[in-house]
Amino acid sequence: MGETIRPHNKPLNNLLNGSTDGFMLHDRCWGTYIHGILDNSIVVDDLLRPYSDKIGHTTFDYSRFKEQQYDKLADHFRQHVNMDLLYNELRC
């Protein structure tokens, strides 16, 4: 957790408990402490909107992409780590 000190009061989020979170400088520059916010496709689409003229409008499955990246990481880990040794150590 952190504390945002902002030059003017322009929070990114208004939370249900009445508090605020983060800071929004403009549509291409903001920050937040909300964990997992980039797992929300609406947020990612909004972030990429200013660049859509450069990348075109495409439908992108963020969840599937994330799972593919985890699978690649797991495959890489299995290739370079002695898994039998690791599992034996975990059983102790």
N, C-alpha and C positions, 0 to 999 in steps of 0.2 A: 504494500500500500504506500501511497505517497500523498503528498499534499500539493495541489496546484495553486501557485500564486500567480494571479493574472492581472494584467494592467487595467482591464475593465471586465465587468461581469458579463461574460458571454459563455455560459456553460454549454457543454455538448449535450448532456443528458439531464433531465429532471426526473429524479427517482420517486418511487411511490411513497417513500417516507417524507417527502418534501425537501430532501437535500438534493444537491447537484453533484455532477461528476464531470471531470475533464474540462476541456477548454476548446473553443472553436475560434480560430483566428479568421479563417475563411473556408470555402468549400473544398479547398485542396490542402488545408493545413489544420489538423486538429489532433488531440490526444485524449485518451481515456484510461481509466484503471479497470474497466470492465473486462474480466477474463473471458476469452472465447468470442469476443465481439466480431472477430474476423472469420468466424465460422458461420456467420449470418450472411446469406447471399444478398440480402437487400442492402446491407451495409457495404459489402464489397462492390456491388453494382453501383452504388452511390459514389464510392471512392473513385471508381474507374470512369464514371460518366464524363468528366472533363477531358478524358483522353479517347473517348469513343470515336471521334473523327479520325484518329490515327490507327486504331485497332479494329474498327468496324464493330457492328453489333453482332455478337455471337451469344449463343446460349452455352453456359458453362456449368457443369456439375461439380461444384466445389467440394462436396462431401466425397464424391467418387475420386476426385483428384487427390484429396488428402489421404484417403485409404490407400491409393496406389503408392503414394510417397512413403507411407508407413511400411507397406509391403516391400518396397525397394530397400528401405533401411534394414528391415528384418533379414532379408536375403543377404545383404552385405555383411551384417553382423554374423550370420551363420557361416559365411564363407571364411571369415577371419578370426573366429573364436572357437576354441575347442569346447563344443557344447556338452560333450560327455563329461568333461572335467567340471564345467560350470554346474551341471545338474548334480553331479556327485557332491560338490561343495555345498550346494543348497540343501541337500538332504541331511547334512550333519547338524 
